[in-house]
Amino acid sequence: MPLDLYAEEIISHYEHPHNKGSMDKPSISVHEYNPTCGDDITIYLDIEQGRIKDVKFSGSGCAISMASASMLTDFIKGKRLEEIEKMGLPAVIELLGIDPGPARLKCATLSLKTVKEAAFMYQHKAVDRNTKEL
Amino acid sequence: MKRFSVEQIRSDFPILKTKMNGKPLIYLDNAATSQKPRQVIETLDNYYENYNANIHRGLYKIAERATEGYSGSKEKVAKFIGADSMREIIYVRNTTEAINTVAISWGDANVKKGDHILITEMEHHSNIVPWMRLAKKKGAVLDYIALDKNKCGLDAQSIGGMLDKRPKVVALTQVSNVLGSINDVKEVTRMAHKTGAVVLVDAAQSVPHMAVDVKQIGCDFLAFSAHKMLGPTGIGVLYGKEDALEDMEPLLSGGDMIKTVHYDSYTWNDLPWKFEAGTSNIADGIAFGTAIDYLNTVGMHNIRAHEKKITKYALDELDGLDGVTTYGYGAKDIEKRGGVIAFAIDGVHPHDVAQIFDSEGIAIRAGHHCAMPLVTERLKQVALSRLSFYLYNRESEVDSAIAAIRKVKKIFKV
């Protein structure tokens, strides 16, 4: 395993997550669950004119899932929904600064998967049935 | 083997000489699957290289040898668990398939609307879901024997109270794969039989680690897997009392499990073959016999004694660490528990714990251990880390695990 997975920055985001909380009236919120770890996450998006004005997340899980949620929510603030749609595993690796490896892929990408689902649902008013594992 | 020697045993297991992440492999995930001695691996090779043939129908030498090997393996299993004969030994894929066979075949014929089915709060999913499905299909009621207040064993009052509902079947584990607790399945069977229930024992975590005798327990069915007891994957055992198996319809039908077939009728084959439709898992069945030989040579009492010693040592060490919680009976009640220790480190998710262990070459399990209701609803944890021991584990490997926990605590500053 890449031990840098527990680098100072990741642990710091896990201990003091950014954007943790909920939103009273989100444009959309989506809940996701990772049965392998029991990671549980809800993403709240405040969307204005196709742009993410604010984002919050709530839930619990392993350090990798929570740190990546913290980093991702920082990153997507102000981004356009089309930009979110284009994001994938490479974006997560860039944020974490390390490839999480196959065993922790689901933990690392859970928040992005949830954000993408939320963006899709907001735009298409439907569940994305073609969502693939990231 | 006159004297129990861990080092001598270890020399039979090729994998224990390998490395993981550049560190010598320390394998502490034996409740998930055990490692295999070279004798078992060689049996597999020998079958495929020298006498690979289908069993029962071949009229030539190597087919006879394969048939003898496969049947002989069942004879060994029968003797190992104290069954009357190999007629009571059905080979399936694993414990899960054994339990499903009973829940589907026996359950379909014997459970009706409004009947009660009784299991316990500490079951593995494989001893919950098949019964829940049966209850839903039949309109039956699924009851659970509650954990005692310390969340270690089964609550005695709950056993009595639930049996008063006169369940048709009682299915329970002999050793919990999370708590490590050993249930008095003999006593539960005695009580359940008084009320007319049929009893199935999930022995996946007991048969590999201690002497188990089906006659002494008195249960009607017992299920376990070869891969957790030095054998190959893909072979499991459903033991059933001969009368119970005679009365039961096979789950699958087709070749090998029939005596005669006509255009308008058929007759079942004799036990145990009635339950094994199609070509069996011959190679793994034969190699399972070798695993039993190996366990007999070491001696199940020696294995149990070794596991008690190492488990007690590990519990003492773990309980001495700040912020670490262990589950199940404590070190002073070692007689009541097997070699499984679930633990939690305050403020650290078990998957992070397991990953840091991995970096130290230590294989442990983290998650709900296929006992989600127990872990989440009774122990109130999203997941737990788990160490589980076997005959080849050293006390020094426990020391390495403790050092890994200290490393986790350092990284997470807890």
Interface residues (C-beta under 8 A of the other chain):
Chain A: M1 L3 L5 Y6 I11 E15 T36 C37 G38 D40 S60 G61 C62 A63 I64 A103 R104 C107
Chain B: N21 V348 H349 P350 H351 D352 Q355 I356 D358 S359 G367 H368 T376 V382 A383 I411 F412 K413
